[in-house]
Amino acid sequence: MLKTLQDILHKVHLTRVNGLLDKLILAVQIDSRKVVKDTLFIAIKGVQNDGHTYIDKAISLGASAIVCETMPKAFQENITYIQVSDSHEAAAIIAHNFYDEPSEKIQLVGVTGTNGKTTIATLLYNLFTGLGYKCGLISTVQNKIGNEVLSSTHTTPDAISLNELLNKMVEKGCFFVFMECSSHAIHQHRITGLHFKGALFSNITHDHLDYHKTFEEYIKVKKSFFDHLSSSAFAISNLDDKRGTVMLQNTKAKKYFYSLKTVADFKGKILENGLTGLVMVVNNKEVSFKLIGTFNAYNLLAVYGAAVCLEQDPNEVLRVLSMTEGAEGRFEYTISPSNIIAIVDYAHTPDALENVLSTIKKLRKGNETVITVFGCGGDRDKTKRPEMAQEASKLSDKIILTSDNPRTEDANEIIKEIEAGLDSAGRKKTISIVDRKEAIKTAISFAESGDIILVAGKGHEKYQEINGIKHHFDDKEVLAEMFALLEK
């Protein structure tokens, strides 16, 4: 990319400039370690680090221009310093300019909400690929350009990485791109400046209050995504969520709603819900789907609605969607030779855990025991820990509390905070085993033929993070290993 500073600062609100704006810029970075000759380095104040402390390092590595919120006391010769009021916002606009405004050249659809983002984005990607389009996917589980799989480290990448990725998708011929938009990404302006063809809202429940501090602030951030859509975009919301209409209150986009409970643009009704999948009526047409559970009925309606808004044939959409698989680690189940059912799910919020356990309750044919294995991540919203215990206790016969990703916290202390949500009846059916592998092994040893084990919280993750180190750990692998030992 060969652009001048003047070019890439288009639409950025500048407070002050010291130096020349006609110099060529070869790269844009927010990570000083990646700076090379003629880079524009953007100093961002993050949750843990302040990029302003790395300005001198960036210059020593070849940065020729600096964007910052606070100007340094002394200016280095031949370096252009640009002061802005918000580096996060500036980074997003600069990245979009630097990478030739990639979102203007594709049909970009964003998905936000507490639960369901990954499944909806993945289903959209799988659906439109099945309809014959080359598509891009940006999700918690993985990023994809056509059939090429790229690793994913964040639900939504930083603004520089995101625009670089979108540009690659444009270069490789993607027509549609489906991406998750987390509340962190919205608040930190990672998606600012992008042109969205459409946006979807799944639901909003208790999560990320470690970051947003209040539930009202969390709602406000999610809503701001829709507030900034253009009049040429569409916005689809869940009418059955009590904040579904609020989300679209101030949007300029064309509004649509989906519902299982009332009249809506995209109306669904569940006829059958079992381990073989869902049978639903969608806008007066009966269809069978591979996905399981009421929460997936909502996800399917959202996807159907988006496809119709993207001018696809409704009958063809339902035909392809009926054969489409969901996202990895979302209600994935296996059945052992001795007929023990094990379900792995990413559920890591009280609402998500309640949804999964409610679905399991509906799948029970008799008095099968439901054994739930879960923990809570460290360095994250602590207020949801006792609430998750309460949800697990309501719908489980036995509970095994264990370690999730403790990160820098003590796993034993996290478990104690989860236990605080249990009443005396809940405590009687709960044991705690910090070692996650041992916890899963114990759950299997408790189970008899027909019983159901839910291993929740990590889903697609292939690691367990302890004190900054990621150790290989895969719930599905452990279950398969234990089932194999059981049959010997």
C-alpha positions as CSV (number, residue, x, y, z in Angstrom):
1,M,0.0,0.0,0.0
2,L,1.5,3.3,-1.1
3,K,-0.4,6.2,0.4
4,T,0.4,9.6,1.8
5,L,-0.5,10.7,5.3
6,Q,-2.9,13.2,3.8
7,D,-4.8,10.3,2.1
8,I,-5.1,8.0,5.1
9,L,-6.1,10.8,7.5
10,H,-9.3,11.5,5.4
11,K,-12.3,11.9,7.8
12,V,-10.1,11.7,10.9
13,H,-10.8,14.6,13.3
14,L,-7.3,16.1,14.0
15,T,-6.6,18.2,17.1
16,R,-3.1,19.3,16.2
17,V,-0.4,18.4,13.6
18,N,3.4,18.9,13.9
19,G,5.3,17.9,10.7
20,L,4.6,17.1,7.0
21,L,1.5,15.3,5.8
22,D,2.8,14.6,2.2
23,K,5.1,11.7,3.2
24,L,4.5,8.2,2.0
25,I,3.3,5.6,4.5
26,L,4.1,1.9,3.8
27,A,2.3,0.4,6.9
28,V,0.0,1.2,9.7
29,Q,0.4,-0.3,13.2
30,I,-0.8,-0.2,16.7
31,D,1.7,-2.8,17.9
32,S,5.2,-1.2,18.2
33,R,6.8,-4.6,17.8
34,K,5.5,-4.8,14.2
35,V,6.8,-1.3,13.1
36,V,9.1,-1.1,10.0
37,K,10.4,1.7,7.9
38,D,7.9,4.4,7.0
39,T,5.2,3.1,9.3
40,L,2.4,5.2,10.8
41,F,2.3,4.2,14.5
42,I,-1.0,4.8,16.4
43,A,-0.6,5.1,20.1
44,I,-3.7,3.5,21.8
45,K,-4.5,3.5,25.4
46,G,-5.6,-0.1,26.1
47,V,-7.0,-1.9,29.1
48,Q,-3.5,-3.1,30.1
49,N,-1.0,-1.1,28.1
50,D,-0.7,2.5,26.9
51,G,0.7,2.8,23.4
52,H,2.1,6.2,24.2
53,T,4.9,4.6,26.2
54,Y,6.1,2.9,23.0
55,I,6.3,5.9,20.7
56,D,10.1,6.2,21.0
57,K,10.5,2.5,20.4
58,A,8.3,2.8,17.3
59,I,10.4,5.6,16.0
60,S,13.6,3.7,16.6
61,L,12.2,0.9,14.4
62,G,11.4,3.2,11.5
63,A,8.1,4.9,12.2
64,S,7.9,8.2,10.3
65,A,4.6,9.4,11.7
66,I,2.8,9.1,15.1
67,V,-0.9,9.4,15.9
68,C,-1.5,10.1,19.6
69,E,-3.9,11.5,22.1
70,T,-1.2,13.2,24.1
71,M,1.7,15.0,22.3
72,P,5.2,14.2,23.6
73,K,7.1,17.0,25.4
74,A,9.8,17.0,22.7
75,F,9.5,16.3,18.9
76,Q,12.0,14.2,17.0
77,E,13.3,15.6,13.8
78,N,11.6,14.4,10.5
79,I,8.8,12.7,12.4
80,T,5.2,13.9,11.9
81,Y,3.1,14.0,15.1
82,I,-0.7,14.0,14.8
83,Q,-2.9,14.6,17.8
84,V,-6.4,13.2,18.0
85,S,-9.1,13.1,20.7
86,D,-9.7,9.3,20.4
87,S,-6.9,7.0,19.1
88,H,-9.2,4.0,18.9
89,E,-11.6,5.9,16.6
90,A,-8.8,7.3,14.5
91,A,-7.1,3.9,14.1
92,A,-10.3,2.5,12.6
93,I,-10.8,5.3,10.1
94,I,-7.1,5.3,9.2
95,A,-7.1,1.5,8.7
96,H,-10.2,1.7,6.5
97,N,-8.5,4.4,4.3
98,F,-5.1,2.7,4.2
99,Y,-6.7,-0.6,3.0
100,D,-8.8,1.1,0.2
101,E,-12.1,1.0,2.1
102,P,-12.6,-2.8,1.8
103,S,-16.0,-2.8,3.4
104,E,-17.3,-0.7,0.5
105,K,-16.5,-3.5,-2.0
106,I,-18.2,-6.4,-0.3
107,Q,-21.6,-7.2,1.3
108,L,-20.7,-7.0,5.0
109,V,-23.1,-8.3,7.6
110,G,-22.5,-7.9,11.3
111,V,-24.0,-10.0,14.1
112,T,-24.2,-8.8,17.7
113,G,-25.8,-10.0,21.0
114,T,-24.8,-11.9,24.1
115,N,-25.4,-15.4,22.8
116,G,-25.7,-16.9,19.3
117,K,-23.2,-14.6,17.4
118,T,-20.9,-17.4,16.4
119,T,-23.7,-19.8,15.3
120,I,-25.5,-17.1,13.3
121,A,-22.3,-15.9,11.6
122,T,-21.2,-19.4,10.8
123,L,-24.6,-20.5,9.6
124,L,-24.7,-17.4,7.3
125,Y,-21.2,-18.3,6.0
126,N,-22.2,-22.0,5.4
127,L,-25.6,-21.0,3.9
128,F,-24.2,-18.5,1.4
129,T,-21.3,-20.8,0.5
130,G,-23.9,-23.5,-0.2
131,L,-25.8,-21.0,-2.4
132,G,-22.7,-20.7,-4.5
133,Y,-21.0,-17.5,-3.3
134,K,-17.4,-17.1,-2.2
135,C,-17.7,-15.8,1.4
136,G,-15.6,-14.6,4.3
137,L,-16.2,-15.3,8.0
138,I,-14.9,-13.5,11.0
139,S,-15.8,-15.3,14.2
140,T,-14.7,-16.4,17.7
141,V,-14.0,-19.9,16.4
142,Q,-12.2,-19.1,13.1
143,N,-11.8,-16.7,10.3
144,K,-12.3,-18.0,6.8
145,I,-11.6,-16.7,3.3
146,G,-13.5,-19.0,1.0
147,N,-12.3,-22.5,2.1
148,E,-9.1,-21.1,3.6
149,V,-9.1,-21.3,7.4
150,L,-7.3,-18.7,9.5
151,S,-6.8,-18.7,13.2
152,S,-8.9,-16.4,15.4
153,T,-7.6,-14.8,18.6
154,H,-10.5,-12.4,19.2
155,T,-14.2,-12.4,18.5
156,T,-13.6,-9.2,16.5
157,P,-10.0,-8.3,15.5
158,D,-8.4,-4.9,16.2
159,A,-9.2,-2.2,13.6
160,I,-5.9,-2.6,11.7
161,S,-6.0,-6.4,11.5
162,L,-9.7,-6.3,10.7
163,N,-9.4,-4.0,7.7
164,E,-6.3,-5.9,6.5
165,L,-8.4,-9.1,6.7
166,L,-11.3,-7.5,4.9
167,N,-8.9,-6.3,2.2
168,K,-7.6,-9.9,1.7
169,M,-11.2,-11.1,1.4
170,V,-11.8,-8.5,-1.3
171,E,-8.6,-9.4,-3.2
172,K,-9.6,-13.1,-3.1
173,G,-13.0,-12.5,-4.5
174,C,-15.3,-12.7,-1.5
175,F,-18.8,-11.3,-2.3
176,F,-20.3,-11.7,1.2
177,V,-18.6,-11.4,4.6
178,F,-20.2,-12.3,7.9
179,M,-18.7,-11.2,11.1
180,E,-19.3,-11.2,14.8
181,C,-19.3,-7.8,16.4
182,S,-18.6,-8.0,20.1
183,S,-19.5,-5.3,22.6
184,H,-15.7,-4.7,23.3
185,A,-15.2,-4.2,19.5
186,I,-18.1,-1.8,19.2
187,H,-17.0,0.2,22.3
188,Q,-13.3,0.3,21.2
189,H,-14.2,1.5,17.7
190,R,-12.7,-1.6,16.0
191,I,-15.6,-1.6,13.5
192,T,-15.9,2.3,13.2
193,G,-15.9,3.4,9.6
194,L,-16.9,0.1,8.2
195,H,-19.9,0.0,5.7
196,F,-22.4,-2.6,6.8
197,K,-25.0,-3.9,4.4
198,G,-26.9,-5.4,7.3
199,A,-26.8,-6.1,11.1
200,L,-28.5,-8.7,13.3
201,F,-29.3,-8.7,17.0
202,S,-29.7,-12.1,18.8
203,N,-30.4,-11.3,22.4
204,I,-28.9,-9.5,25.4
205,T,-28.2,-11.0,28.8
206,H,-25.8,-10.7,31.7
207,D,-22.2,-10.7,30.5
208,H,-19.0,-8.6,30.3
209,L,-19.9,-6.4,33.3
210,D,-16.2,-6.6,34.3
211,Y,-15.7,-4.3,31.3
212,H,-18.9,-2.4,30.9
213,K,-19.6,-2.0,34.6
214,T,-23.4,-1.7,34.3
215,F,-26.0,-3.7,32.3
216,E,-27.4,-0.4,31.0
217,E,-24.0,0.6,29.6
218,Y,-23.7,-2.9,28.0
219,I,-27.1,-2.4,26.3
220,K,-26.1,1.1,25.2
221,V,-22.9,-0.1,23.5
222,K,-24.8,-2.9,21.6
223,K,-27.5,-0.5,20.5
224,S,-24.9,2.0,19.2
225,F,-24.0,-0.5,16.5
226,F,-27.5,-0.2,15.0
227,D,-27.6,3.6,15.7
228,H,-24.7,4.1,13.2
229,L,-26.1,2.0,10.3
230,S,-26.9,3.9,7.1
231,S,-30.3,4.2,5.5
232,S,-29.2,1.7,2.8
233,A,-28.6,-1.1,5.3
234,F,-31.1,-3.5,6.9
235,A,-31.4,-4.3,10.6
236,I,-32.9,-7.5,12.0
237,S,-33.8,-8.0,15.7
238,N,-35.2,-10.6,17.9
239,L,-38.8,-9.5,18.8
240,D,-39.0,-12.0,21.6
241,D,-36.1,-10.5,23.5
242,K,-37.4,-7.7,25.8
243,R,-34.8,-5.3,24.3
244,G,-35.3,-6.4,20.7
245,T,-37.3,-3.3,19.7
246,V,-35.1,-0.9,21.8
247,M,-32.0,-2.0,19.8
248,L,-33.6,-0.7,16.5
249,Q,-35.2,2.4,18.1
250,N,-32.9,5.0,16.5
251,T,-31.5,3.2,13.5
252,K,-31.8,4.7,10.0
253,A,-31.6,1.2,8.5
254,K,-34.7,-0.7,7.3
255,K,-36.1,-2.6,10.3
256,Y,-37.1,-6.3,10.4
257,F,-38.0,-8.6,13.3
258,Y,-38.0,-12.4,13.8
259,S,-40.1,-14.3,16.4
260,L,-41.3,-17.7,17.7
261,K,-44.0,-16.1,19.8
262,T,-45.7,-13.4,17.9
263,V,-46.4,-12.0,14.4
264,A,-43.1,-10.8,12.8
265,D,-41.4,-10.4,9.4
266,F,-39.8,-13.8,9.9
267,K,-42.0,-16.0,12.0
268,G,-41.2,-19.5,13.2
269,K,-43.0,-22.3,15.0
270,I,-41.3,-25.4,16.5
271,L,-43.1,-28.6,15.6
272,E,-40.4,-31.1,16.8
273,N,-37.3,-30.6,18.9
274,G,-35.1,-33.7,19.5
275,L,-31.6,-35.2,19.1
276,T,-32.3,-35.6,15.4
277,G,-32.8,-31.8,15.0
278,L,-35.6,-29.3,14.7
279,V,-38.8,-29.4,12.6
280,M,-40.2,-25.9,12.2
281,V,-42.7,-23.9,10.2
282,V,-40.8,-20.8,8.9
283,N,-43.0,-18.2,7.2
284,N,-45.7,-20.9,6.6
285,K,-43.3,-23.5,5.2
286,E,-42.4,-26.7,7.1
287,V,-38.7,-27.4,7.2
288,S,-36.4,-29.9,9.0
289,F,-33.0,-28.6,10.3
290,K,-30.0,-30.4,11.7
291,L,-29.6,-28.0,14.6
292,I,-31.1,-28.7,18.1
293,G,-32.9,-26.5,20.6
294,T,-35.1,-23.5,20.9
295,F,-32.1,-21.2,20.9
296,N,-31.1,-22.5,17.5
297,A,-34.6,-22.0,16.2
298,Y,-34.0,-18.3,16.9
299,N,-30.6,-18.5,15.2
300,L,-32.1,-20.1,12.2
301,L,-34.8,-17.4,11.9
302,A,-32.2,-14.7,12.1
303,V,-30.2,-16.3,9.3
304,Y,-33.3,-16.9,7.2
305,G,-34.2,-13.2,7.6
306,A,-30.8,-12.0,6.7
307,A,-30.7,-14.2,3.5
308,V,-34.1,-12.8,2.4
309,C,-32.9,-9.2,3.1
310,L,-29.9,-10.1,0.9
311,E,-32.3,-10.9,-1.9
312,Q,-32.0,-14.6,-1.9
313,D,-34.8,-16.9,-2.9
314,P,-36.7,-17.9,0.3
315,N,-37.3,-21.5,-0.8
316,E,-33.7,-22.1,-1.9
317,V,-32.5,-20.6,1.4
318,L,-34.6,-23.0,3.4
319,R,-33.5,-25.9,1.3
320,V,-29.8,-25.2,1.8
321,L,-30.3,-24.2,5.4
322,S,-32.0,-27.5,6.2
323,M,-28.7,-29.3,5.3
324,T,-26.4,-26.8,7.0
325,E,-24.3,-27.6,10.1
326,G,-23.8,-25.1,13.0
327,A,-20.6,-23.8,14.6
328,E,-18.0,-26.0,16.4
329,G,-18.5,-26.3,20.1
330,R,-22.1,-25.2,20.1
331,F,-24.3,-28.1,21.4
332,E,-22.1,-30.7,19.9
333,Y,-23.0,-34.1,21.1
334,T,-21.6,-37.7,21.1
335,I,-23.2,-40.9,22.3
336,S,-21.0,-43.5,23.9
337,P,-21.4,-47.3,23.0
338,S,-23.0,-47.7,26.4
339,N,-25.5,-45.0,25.4
340,I,-24.3,-42.1,27.6
341,I,-25.0,-38.8,25.9
342,A,-22.3,-36.1,26.2
343,I,-22.8,-32.5,25.0
344,V,-20.1,-29.9,24.6
345,D,-21.2,-26.3,24.6
346,Y,-19.6,-22.9,24.8
347,A,-22.2,-21.7,27.3
348,H,-20.4,-19.3,29.6
349,T,-23.2,-16.9,30.7
350,P,-26.1,-17.7,33.0
351,D,-28.6,-17.3,30.1
352,A,-26.6,-19.5,27.7
353,L,-26.3,-22.2,30.4
354,E,-30.1,-22.0,31.1
355,N,-30.8,-22.3,27.3
356,V,-28.7,-25.4,26.9
357,L,-30.0,-27.1,30.0
358,S,-33.6,-26.2,29.1
359,T,-33.0,-27.8,25.7
360,I,-31.6,-30.9,27.4
361,K,-34.6,-31.1,29.6
362,K,-36.9,-31.2,26.5
363,L,-34.7,-34.0,25.0
364,R,-35.1,-36.2,28.1
365,K,-37.5,-39.1,27.4
366,G,-37.8,-40.3,31.0
367,N,-35.8,-39.9,34.2
368,E,-32.3,-39.7,32.8
369,T,-29.8,-38.0,35.1
370,V,-28.4,-34.7,33.8
371,I,-24.8,-34.1,35.0
372,T,-23.4,-30.6,34.4
373,V,-19.7,-29.9,34.4
374,F,-18.7,-26.3,34.3
375,G,-16.5,-23.5,35.7
376,C,-16.0,-19.8,35.0
377,G,-13.2,-17.9,33.4
378,G,-10.7,-15.9,35.5
379,D,-10.2,-12.2,35.0
380,R,-13.7,-11.8,33.7
381,D,-17.1,-10.7,35.0
382,K,-17.3,-12.1,38.6
383,T,-20.9,-11.2,39.2
384,K,-22.2,-14.0,36.8
385,R,-20.4,-16.8,38.8
386,P,-23.1,-17.4,41.5
387,E,-25.8,-16.8,38.9
388,M,-24.4,-19.6,36.7
389,A,-24.5,-21.9,39.8
390,Q,-28.2,-21.1,40.3
391,E,-29.0,-21.9,36.6
392,A,-27.1,-25.2,36.8
393,S,-28.8,-26.1,40.0
394,K,-32.3,-25.6,38.7
395,L,-32.0,-28.0,35.7
396,S,-29.2,-30.5,36.7
397,D,-29.4,-33.6,38.8
398,K,-25.7,-33.5,39.6
399,I,-23.1,-30.7,39.2
400,I,-19.4,-30.9,39.1
401,L,-17.7,-27.5,39.4
402,T,-14.3,-27.3,37.9
403,S,-11.6,-25.0,36.3
404,D,-12.3,-23.2,33.0
405,N,-9.6,-20.7,31.9
406,P,-8.5,-19.4,35.4
407,R,-6.0,-17.1,33.7
408,T,-4.3,-15.2,36.6
409,E,-6.9,-16.1,39.2
410,D,-6.8,-19.1,41.6
411,A,-9.2,-21.7,40.2
412,N,-10.1,-22.7,43.8
413,E,-11.2,-19.2,44.6
414,I,-13.3,-19.0,41.4
415,I,-15.1,-22.2,42.3
416,K,-15.8,-20.8,45.8
417,E,-17.4,-17.7,44.1
418,I,-19.6,-20.0,42.0
419,E,-20.6,-22.1,45.0
420,A,-21.9,-18.9,46.7
421,G,-24.9,-19.1,44.3
422,L,-26.0,-22.5,45.6
423,D,-28.7,-23.0,48.2
424,S,-28.7,-26.0,50.5
425,A,-30.4,-28.3,48.0
426,G,-27.9,-27.2,45.3
427,R,-24.9,-27.9,47.5
428,K,-26.1,-31.4,48.2
429,K,-25.9,-32.3,44.5
430,T,-22.6,-30.5,43.8
431,I,-19.0,-31.5,44.1
432,S,-15.9,-29.6,43.1
433,I,-12.9,-31.0,41.2
434,V,-10.4,-28.4,40.1
435,D,-8.7,-30.6,37.5
436,R,-11.0,-30.4,34.4
437,K,-10.0,-33.7,33.0
438,E,-10.7,-35.4,36.3
439,A,-14.1,-33.6,36.5
440,I,-15.1,-34.9,33.1
441,K,-13.9,-38.4,34.0
442,T,-15.9,-38.3,37.3
443,A,-19.0,-37.2,35.4
444,I,-18.7,-40.2,33.1
445,S,-18.2,-42.5,36.1
446,F,-21.5,-41.2,37.6
447,A,-23.4,-41.7,34.4
448,E,-25.5,-44.7,33.4
449,S,-27.1,-45.7,30.1
450,G,-29.3,-42.9,28.8
451,D,-27.9,-40.2,31.1
452,I,-26.8,-36.8,29.7
453,I,-23.5,-35.1,30.5
454,L,-23.1,-31.4,29.7
455,V,-19.6,-30.1,29.6
456,A,-20.0,-26.3,29.4
457,G,-17.9,-23.1,29.1
458,K,-15.2,-23.9,26.6
459,G,-16.8,-25.3,23.5
460,H,-14.5,-25.0,20.5
461,E,-11.5,-23.9,22.6
462,K,-8.5,-26.2,22.3
463,Y,-6.6,-24.9,25.3
464,Q,-6.8,-24.0,29.0
465,E,-5.2,-20.8,30.0
466,I,-3.4,-20.8,33.4
467,N,-1.1,-17.9,34.5
468,G,-0.6,-16.7,31.0
469,I,0.2,-20.1,29.5
470,K,-2.2,-21.9,27.2
471,H,-2.1,-25.7,27.8
472,H,-3.6,-28.0,25.2
473,F,-7.1,-29.0,26.3
474,D,-10.1,-30.1,24.3
475,D,-13.3,-31.1,26.0
476,K,-14.3,-33.3,23.1
477,E,-11.0,-35.1,23.0
478,V,-11.2,-35.8,26.7
479,L,-14.7,-37.2,26.4
480,A,-13.7,-39.4,23.5
481,E,-10.6,-40.7,25.5
482,M,-12.7,-41.4,28.6
483,F,-15.5,-43.1,26.6
484,A,-12.8,-45.3,24.9
485,L,-11.4,-46.3,28.3
486,L,-14.9,-47.1,29.5
487,E,-15.5,-49.6,26.8
488,K,-12.3,-51.5,27.3
